[in-house]
Amino acid sequence: MATGAFGSHGLKNRPDMSADRVASFMTASHYAIFNGLGLMLVSSHPRFASHRFAGPAIALGGFLFSSTIWGLVLDRDRFKPLGPVTPLGGLLSIAGYVMLAF
């Protein structure tokens, strides 16, 4: 929630920040919250709480996805090499959710 508040209040006042970049930051913040809620639900379910792949994949994937977007929005030049990590984080997180079906 703190990143969402920072994105909606702190970034809008920066002269170098476009509306698209703020929207990207907010998207990453929303996904971080959704994955956190998903992890809470997974950990509270008796069948899924002990799943060896799902929880770690959702946590790591969500972290990689959101943190690389935040980095790219805040300092694109410094974090540009991490750009390809963003979709990998998303895929890892999705794989974690899919594995809950097995």
N, C-alpha and C positions, 0 to 999 in steps of 0.2 A: 504494500500500500504506500510505503514511503516513496518508492520510485515513481508511482503514479502521481502522487502529490507533487513531487519534484518536477515531473514532466509537464504537468498541467499549469504549474505556477512558476517554477524557476526557469524553465526553458523558454517560455513565451516572451520573456522580457529581454532575452539575448538578441542583439541586432543581427547576428550571423545565423540565426535559427529560422528555417523556413517552416511553414505549416506542415509540409510533408514529413520533415524530420521529426517534428513534435508528434505527429500521428504515428510514426514508426516507433518512437520511444514509448508511446502509450500502448501500442499493440504488444510490445515486449512486456510491459508491465502487466497487462491483462492476462497474457499467457502464463506469466509467473504465478499470478494469483490462481488461475484455473488449475495449473499443475499442482500447486500447493493444496488446493481443495481436493483434487483427485488423489493425491498421496494420503491425505487424511482419511478419505473414504476407503482406499485400498488397505491402509494399515488397520482399520477398525473391523474389517471383514475377516472372519476366522479362516476362510479358504485362501484368501489372497494375501493376507498379512505375512505368510511364510514363503511366498513366491520368490524364488531366487533371482529372477531376471526382471520382473515387472517394476517393482519399486525402484531399484537402482537405475534402471533404464529411464523411467519417467523423471526421476530426480536429476540425473546427469544430463539427459537430453533437454529438459526444461531449462536447466542452468546454462548449458551451452547456447541454446537458442536465444534466450532472453539477454544474457550477458554480452554476447557478440553484437546484438542489435544495439544495446545501450552504448557499447564502446564505439561502434561505427557512427552513431548519432553524435556522441560527444566529441570525438576526435577521429574523423574518418582517415586521415593520413596515418596516424599511429596504428590504428586497428584494422586497416585495409587487408593485411595478410590473413586476418581471421575471418574475413567475409565468407569463404567457402565452408567454414565450420557451422555457420548458422543453419543451413538446410540439413546438415548431418545431425545436429542437435534435435531438430524437428523430427527427423526420421527415427532417431533413437527413442524419443518420447512416444511417438506413435507406435513403434514396435512394442514398447512396454505396455501400452494400453491393449494392443492386439493380443499380446501373450496372456492377458488375463482370461481370454476365452479358452485357453488350453490348460 
